[in-house]
Structure formats: structure tokens, C-alpha cells
Amino acid sequence: MELLKAKDLLTAIQVDAVGEMKKLSSYTYVFVKDGEQQTNHLDVKVEEDKIILAKQPDNLLTLNQLIIVLNEAKEADIFVEDELVFGYKLVKQGIVLG
């Protein structure tokens, strides 16, 4: 399975935004699986060649915040906690990484 680099996710989001999902501005939050649920209470940081999303009860991660980080670290691999992200899907209120 191919690793999802920051630049790949940026490209995919742009393609989806231009395609049938033209309302990128309507995608507000970034979600990850949290057991059987999803959460958007996330913090994002860059360490070396990794973008790490960590659960953070006081912080809602927006798609705009994530895009800024993706642009700054285009060659980085994306992790949720210590697990690599291999894909994403668009949902009503944002994007789910998994």
C-alpha cells in the first residue's frame, strides 16, 4: 500500500474540491477514528519528516489549519498518533483521515 504524503493529500483535496465537491469551504473539520466514533478534537504538529495528529480535548482541527501544515511539510508522512494514514474520505462536515 502506498504511503500518503502531505503533497498527495493536498493534491487529492484540490481535485475533489474542483470536481463534484466544489464547496471546499463547506468542509470545515478534520476527523479521525476514535474507537467506533470519529473525533475532530485534534492537534497537529510537524516532527522531522512526520505530520502527527494527536487527540486533544480542547482543540478542534480545521481543514484550513491542516492545509497550512501540509503546504509547509509537503514530503512528510501523515500519522494519527503513531499510525500511518493511508487514505481519506470527504464527509458532510469535513475530511476523515484513516
N, C-alpha and C positions, 0 to 999 in steps of 0.2 A: 504494500500500500504506500502510496506517495505521501510524503510529509507535506503539510500545508504551511508554506512560508507566509510571512506577513504580506509580501508583494502579491502572492497568489490570491489571498483573501481579498486584498484591495481590488484586484482586477475583477474577481468574481462579483463583488458587491457592486462595482461600477456597471458590469454587464447586466446584472439583474435590475439595477436602477434604470438603465436605458431601455431594457426590454419591456416586458409586460408590466413590471413593477416600477412605474415611472415616479412614484411618490417616495423617493428615498427619505425625504424629510419626515414622512409618517412613521418611519422605523426609528423608534426613539431609543430603545434599550438593547443591551447585550445580555443574553441569558445563557446559563449553563445548567446541566442536570444537577440536581441536589437530591439524591435518592430517587424517589418516584416523582418528585416535583421539579420545578425549574426555579432558579433564583436569578435576580439581576442585582443582588446586593454583592457587588464585586469591586475589587481594587485591581488596578493594573500597574505593573512595573516592568522595567527592562533590566535584565541582568545579563551581561556579556552578549551572547547571541540568542537570548531567550526573551520572549514576552510572556510574562506569567500573570494569569488571572487568579486571584485568590478571593475566597468568600470573605466579605467584610460587612458586618451588620449595619453599619452607619452610612454606607456609600452605595448609591445607585450608579452603575456604569452606563453611560450613554454611548450610542453608536458613534457620535461625533468625537467623544474622547478617545474611543478605540481607534478610529481612523487616524487621528493625530499621531498616536503611538505607532500604528502600522507604517505610516509615512516616515517616521523617524528611524525605524529599525526594519527596513524592508527585507533584509536577508534573515531575520530572526525566525526561529521556530516558535510556535504558539503552544502554550501549556495552560491547562486548568489545574491548579495546584501542581502536582507532579506528573500529570498525564498529558501526553501529546494530543493536540487537536488535529483530527484528520478531515473534518468537514464542517459544514454549517447548513442551516436551512432558515429561510425567512418565515417569520410568523407575524401575526397581526400587529404586534407592538414592537417588533424588533428582529433580532437575529439570534439564533440558538447555535452555540458552538458545541461541537462534540466530536 
